[in-house]
Amino acid sequence: MDAANRRQIVVRLLLAAEHEAQQIVNAAKTERVRKLTQAKEEAEKEVAGHHREMELEFRKNEAENSGELRAIMKRLEQETEGKINHLQMEAASVRNGIVSMLFKHATTVIT
């Protein structure tokens, strides 16, 4: 075997090795893309599930709080109405005395 044939064989072996290496790199890239896509899909599913859980918890809390809020509002309305009635009764009880005092001061001449 002469030197030229040996060089041709070496070149063919190098080309074959380069081709095989390129196939390995391409397969690795394809696998990487597949795994990234799969991880993204799984993450999106997990986020969507977490979002649904949080939405349900929010709705549950909202329903519970709205009932409490209505009870608080009703109690405040009752307390306010009671205070208004109390003030009206106090005003009615002192009205005659105040009217008499005002009438007396308005009709008294200071000399």
PyMOL commands that set and color helices and strands:
alter all, ss='L'
color gray80, all
select helices_A, chain A and resi 3-107
alter helices_A, ss='H'
color red, helices_A
deselect
rebuild
show_as cartoon
